[in-house]
Amino acid sequence: TSRIATVSAVALVCALYLYSKRPQVEDGPPRKKKNIAQLIGNTPLVKVQSLSRLTGCEIYAKLELANPGGSAKDRVALAIIEDFEARGLLRPGRGDVVFEGTSGSTGISFAMLCNALGYTAHISLPDDTSNEKLQLLESYGAILQKVKPASIVDPDQYVNSARRSAEALSKDPSTQAMGVFADQFENDQNWRVHYRTTGPEIWDQMEENIDIFVTGSGTGGTIAGCGKFLKEKNANMVCILADPQGSGLFNRVNHGVMYDSVEREGSRRRHQVDTIIEGIGLNRLTHNFKIGEKLIDYSIRVADVQAVRMAKFLSINDGLFLGSSSCINAVAAVQAAQNAQKGSKIVMIACDSGSRHLSKFWKQASEVSRDVTLEEVMSVS
Ligand code: PMP
């Protein structure tokens, strides 16, 4: 009997061992999803091998371009829609319209999500918006209102125009449909969704070990939300704002003053930034940026020419085909690495892919030599 008991015990242990080694569901492909909104977030983090090797640090890119709408803005658009739904201001199937003023990725995210969730997207945008973005918005069938580029203080500027249109629809007695103004620059849902999702994902993917976080600011939502979460986890982590030429945020962060020059103050276009980089850089302070401002340790200013060369460098050396703001972040990450201890772990955001920037940024980047070196990338001449 004792031999039978021993054999049974061994068999049981073996069975338990084999059971514990069975293929895990999480190891397989993701489970089926109800709609495209459920594909948002949980984006990959990848080591940028070339930059890591050449700087002696570990540089990682958080690939927000892997969201279904192609950028981090999917997270923000979904959070804003869910908040309006929770407050009873949006209901599917009633003809409700989400209004936003944007020339960028946010419009594309709203266009995609409104179609999936039973709403209409109405996007006001400057009439010089790039063709790729216009074509995407048209493909999603969003209602587009093109306005002349103007300063934010101008009532006809695209953000102001979106706000007015939303109010007009909600007050229209001839329809039940409601209009909401998404207001990504001022809306708390923006930084909060990065605090709730992007920040924790990075912390987890980095195995709770990150020394430096680098990103730019368009609305400020990403740097505020991720910066706040990551600093709460590691108060010694350094948070760096990557800023394109012509943006006032660099001076604001490093010197406490907003404007590049006195001339810019009086200019009608003073809120526009003189750069080919899209989506980041600003000459005004937004609510989302203000939330993150005190968390930023310092800012690195990046010239367009550096970002353009970096785009080609990463494409050739790593197979990473990135958009303009991602390349600004990569240049700043390298500069941060050059000033940091060897082995420092650095995370940058890869906001969107190069395919959205073919006609402008990548037109220049594609002409850069495939043999461009990192020294040449970092040189401003
Ligand atoms: N990159 C791109 C391509 C963007 O569209 C944006 C958002 N405007 C950003 C970066 C900056 O993100 P945030 O608005 O969270 O500052």
Residues whose N, C-alpha, C, O or C-beta is under 5 A from the ligand:
A	BS01	PMP	G104 S105 G216 S217 G218 T219 G220 G221 T222 E278 G279 I280 S325 C351 D352
